[in-house]
């Protein structure tokens, strides 16, 4: 179990097709910097993984806390 703090602003749930090519820190920075709603933020994470060379399926959900 992970306890959330006041500093937590997003939850990113993604498959290995994302995390095999994008580090946790890079994924968070991508989500944090992307303009728009959570849908736009998750799409930008998918694009980042594909551009980084992911050959697997890419699925991500971003939830703003």
Helices and strands as residue ranges (DSSP letters): E 10-14, H 16-19, H 24-33, H 38-51, E 60-64
